[in-house]
């Protein structure tokens, strides 16, 4: 138990340090490369901080525990949309430009609907996984070219003067710390959960999902403190898309089997509802403040409480 607690503590420390390095480097690269912070959040930060989810899901699939892998994917998207977004806007309000911010939440929600359809149909074939990987590849290319075309100059006086090589090194070091810290946190958390007698599905939905989402949380809180909320939003949306298409696709290729229909009774509807909230914010409001953040955090707390009770 002492080792498990030590892994959790060290993992959290590495996550904080990694999040700081990643945000500073990524925002500087946005200024240097001529792309928007939103695009950097979607591709570099969003996908990079999802690396622990990929590692955990692949390890679970290879170990013959796909319930943990799929629970991790669903639980991570719920945590991204409720816990991480809620915590970030409690620090700094989120203000979006609807013209540029609607596309990606819509893609994320459509990907979630497709995920639910696969579960409902009972399909479990490696071709389904391949389709997910092809879709994420097409999305990244489209996001890059659209981001270049819509670029608005970024003024970042504190970090924008750094050399691009220094910024790239910061991104790589930050990602390394995030991946290492996330892995340590998951290892310790899973050990503690097993001592408490939790099932594989619940471990995937809660302990592993929250643990592997810790890089997104650390990065989002650091970015919010620096008032880089476009990076926060891009981080969340990019991570959601990556979880469903890339990690889900990889897991389906490694372990091609139908997903449990029990996921449709509670967890997938919660994921769809959470991602729909993000989409509606981008479509109608474009702004989230502390009151909304408190509502998101409360919703996540209720969901975790229901899991614990059931």
C-alpha positions in Angstrom: 0.0 0.0 0.0 2.9 2.4 0.8 4.3 1.8 -2.7 0.9 2.4 -4.3 0.5 5.8 -2.4 4.1 6.7 -3.4 3.4 6.0 -7.1 0.3 8.2 -6.9 2.1 11.1 -5.2 5.1 11.0 -7.6 2.8 10.6 -10.6 0.9 13.8 -9.6 4.1 15.7 -9.2 5.3 14.7 -12.7 1.9 15.6 -14.1 2.1 19.2 -12.8 5.7 19.7 -14.0 4.9 18.1 -17.4 1.7 20.2 -17.8 3.7 23.4 -17.2 6.4 22.5 -19.7 3.9 21.3 -22.3 1.6 24.4 -22.2 4.5 26.9 -22.4 6.2 25.0 -25.3 2.9 24.4 -27.2 1.7 28.0 -27.1 5.1 29.2 -28.2 5.1 26.8 -31.2 1.7 28.2 -32.1 3.2 31.7 -32.4 6.3 30.5 -34.2 4.5 28.1 -36.6 1.7 30.5 -37.6 -1.1 28.4 -36.3 -3.7 29.1 -33.6 -3.5 28.0 -30.0 -6.8 26.1 -30.6 -5.2 24.0 -33.3 -2.2 23.3 -31.1 -4.5 22.3 -28.3 -6.4 20.0 -30.6 -3.5 18.2 -32.1 -0.3 18.5 -30.0 -1.7 19.0 -26.5 -4.9 17.1 -26.9 -3.3 14.0 -28.6 -0.2 14.2 -26.5 -1.9 14.2 -23.2 -4.0 11.3 -24.4 -0.9 9.1 -24.6 -1.6 7.6 -21.1 -5.1 6.5 -22.2 -3.5 4.8 -25.2 -0.9 3.1 -23.1 -3.4 1.9 -20.5 -6.0 0.7 -23.1 -3.4 -1.2 -25.2 -1.9 -2.8 -22.1 -5.4 -3.8 -20.9 -6.4 -5.2 -24.3 -3.1 -7.2 -24.6 -3.6 -8.5 -21.0 -7.1 -9.8 -21.9 -9.0 -7.2 -20.0 -10.9 -5.2 -22.7 -13.5 -4.1 -20.1 -10.8 -1.9 -18.6 -9.8 -0.5 -22.0 -13.3 0.4 -23.1 -14.2 1.7 -19.6 -11.1 3.9 -19.8 -12.1 5.4 -23.1 -15.6 6.2 -22.1 -14.7 7.3 -18.6 -11.9 9.6 -19.9 -14.3 11.4 -22.2 -16.7 11.9 -19.4 -13.9 13.2 -17.2 -12.7 15.5 -20.0 -16.1 17.0 -20.6 -17.3 17.4 -17.0 -14.3 17.3 -14.6 -11.6 18.9 -16.6 -13.6 21.6 -18.4 -15.5 22.3 -15.1 -12.2 22.7 -13.1 -10.6 24.9 -15.8 -13.5 27.4 -16.1 -13.5 27.7 -12.3 -10.1 29.4 -12.8 -10.7 31.4 -16.0 -14.0 31.8 -17.9 -14.1 30.2 -21.4 -15.0 32.4 -24.3 -15.2 30.9 -27.7 -15.5 32.2 -31.3 -18.4 30.2 -32.5 -17.3 30.2 -36.2 -14.0 28.5 -35.4 -15.0 26.4 -32.3 -18.1 24.6 -33.5 -16.6 22.2 -36.0 -14.5 20.2 -33.6 -17.1 19.6 -30.8 -19.5 18.5 -33.6 -17.0 16.0 -34.9 -16.4 14.7 -31.4 -20.1 14.2 -30.8 -20.6 12.5 -34.2 -17.7 10.2 -33.3 -19.4 9.4 -29.9 -22.6 8.6 -31.7 -20.7 6.3 -34.1 -19.1 4.6 -31.1 -22.5 4.1 -29.5 -23.8 2.6 -32.8 -21.0 0.1 -32.9 -21.8 -1.0 -29.4 -25.5 -1.2 -30.2 -24.9 -3.2 -33.3 -22.6 -5.6 -31.5 -19.9 -5.3 -34.1 -16.4 -6.3 -33.1 -14.0 -6.6 -36.1 -10.5 -5.2 -36.8 -12.0 -3.4 -39.8 -14.0 -1.2 -37.4 -10.8 -0.3 -35.7 -9.1 0.5 -39.0 -11.9 2.8 -39.9 -11.4 4.7 -36.7 -7.7 5.1 -37.4 -8.3 6.3 -40.9 -10.9 8.8 -39.6 -8.5 10.3 -37.1 -5.8 10.6 -39.8 -8.2 12.5 -42.0 -9.3 14.7 -39.1 -5.8 15.7 -38.2 -5.0 16.7 -41.8 -8.2 18.7 -42.2 -7.7 20.4 -38.9 -4.1 21.4 -39.8 -5.0 22.9 -43.2 -8.1 24.6 -41.9 -6.1 26.1 -38.9 -3.5 27.4 -41.3 -6.1 29.1 -43.4 -8.0 30.7 -40.5 -4.9 31.7 -38.5 -5.0 34.9 -36.5 -1.7 36.2 -35.2 -1.0 35.2 -31.7 0.5 37.7 -29.2 2.3 35.9 -26.4 4.9 38.3 -25.0 6.1 36.0 -22.2 6.9 32.9 -24.2 6.6 33.9 -27.8 10.3 35.1 -28.0 11.7 31.7 -27.2 13.5 29.8 -30.0 11.4 27.1 -31.7 13.9 24.4 -30.7 13.5 25.4 -27.1 9.8 25.3 -27.4 9.8 21.9 -29.1 12.1 20.6 -26.4 9.6 21.9 -23.8 6.8 20.0 -25.5 8.7 16.8 -25.7 9.9 17.0 -22.1 6.4 17.9 -21.0 4.9 14.9 -22.9 7.5 12.6 -21.4 6.7 13.8 -17.8 3.0 13.5 -18.5 3.2 10.0 -19.9 5.5 8.8 -17.1 3.5 10.5 -14.4 0.2 9.2 -15.8 1.6 5.7 -15.9 2.8 5.9 -12.3 -0.5 7.3 -11.2 -2.5 4.6 -12.9 -0.3 1.8 -11.5 -0.7 3.1 -8.0 -4.4 3.9 -8.3 -5.2 0.4 -9.8 -3.4 -1.3 -7.0 -5.4 0.7 -4.4 -8.6 0.0 -6.3 -7.9 -3.8 -6.4 -7.3 -3.7 -2.6 -10.7 -2.1 -2.3 -12.3 -4.9 -4.3 -13.5 -2.9 -7.4 -14.5 -4.7 -10.6 -12.6 -4.3 -13.9 -15.3 -2.2 -15.5 -15.6 0.2 -12.6 -11.8 0.4 -12.4 -11.7 1.4 -16.1 -14.5 3.9 -15.7 -13.2 5.6 -12.6 -9.6 4.9 -11.4 -8.0 4.3 -14.8 -10.0 6.9 -16.6 -9.4 9.6 -14.0 -5.7 8.6 -13.7 -5.1 8.7 -17.4 -7.0 11.9 -17.7 -4.8 13.5 -15.1 -2.4 14.8 -17.8 -5.3 16.6 -19.4 -6.4 18.0 -16.0 -2.9 19.2 -15.1 -2.4 20.7 -18.6 -5.8 22.4 -18.5 -5.3 23.9 -15.1 -1.9 25.3 -16.0 -3.3 26.7 -19.3 -6.3 28.2 -17.4 -3.9 29.9 -15.0 -2.1 31.4 -18.0 -5.4 32.4 -19.5 -4.9 30.2 -22.5 -8.4 28.9 -22.6 -8.3 28.1 -26.4 -5.6 25.6 -25.5 -7.8 24.2 -22.8 -10.8 23.8 -25.1 -8.7 22.3 -27.9 -7.1 19.9 -25.4 -10.5 18.6 -24.2 -12.0 18.2 -27.7 -8.9 16.8 -29.3 -8.5 14.3 -26.5 -12.2 13.2 -26.8 -11.8 12.6 -30.6 -8.5 10.9 -30.1 -9.9 8.6 -27.4 -12.8 7.5 -29.5 -11.2 7.1 -32.9 -7.5 6.4 -32.3 -7.5 4.6 -29.0 -10.8 2.9 -29.7 -9.6 1.9 -33.1 -6.3 0.5 -31.8 -8.1 -1.4 -29.0 -10.5 -2.9 -31.5 -7.7 -4.0 -33.8 -5.8 -5.7 -30.9 -8.9 -7.2 -29.2 -11.6 -7.4 -32.0 -14.7 -8.3 -29.9 -18.2 -6.8 -29.4 -18.4 -4.4 -26.5 -20.7 -5.1 -23.6 -24.2 -3.8 -24.2 -24.4 -2.9 -20.5 -22.4 0.2 -21.4 -25.5 1.5 -23.2 -27.6 1.4 -20.1 -25.6 4.1 -18.2 -22.1 5.0 -19.2 -22.4 5.7 -22.9 -25.5 7.9 -22.4 -23.6 9.9 -19.8 -20.7 10.3 -22.2 -23.1 11.4 -25.0 -24.8 13.9 -22.6 -21.6 15.4 -21.4 -20.2 15.8 -24.9 -23.6 17.2 -26.1 -23.3 19.9 -23.3 -19.9 20.9 -24.8 -21.4 21.0 -28.3 -24.3 23.2 -27.2 -22.0 25.6 -25.4 -20.0 26.1 -28.6 -23.3 26.3 -30.7 -25.4 28.7 -28.6 -23.4 30.3 -25.8 -19.7 30.3 -26.5 -19.1 31.1 -22.8 -18.7 29.2 -19.6 -18.2 30.8 -16.2 -17.7 29.7 -12.7 -21.4 28.8 -12.2 -21.4 26.5 -15.2 -18.1 25.1 -14.1 -19.6 24.3 -10.7 -22.5 22.5 -12.4 -20.1 20.4 -14.5 -18.1 19.4 -11.5 -21.3 18.6 -9.5 -22.6 16.4 -12.4 -19.3 14.5 -12.4 -19.4 14.0 -8.7 -23.0 12.6 -9.0 -21.9 10.2 -11.8 -18.9 8.9 -9.7 -21.3 8.5 -6.7 -23.7 6.4 -8.7 -20.8 4.2 -9.9 -19.7 3.8 -6.3 -23.1 2.9 -5.1 -23.9 0.5 -7.9 
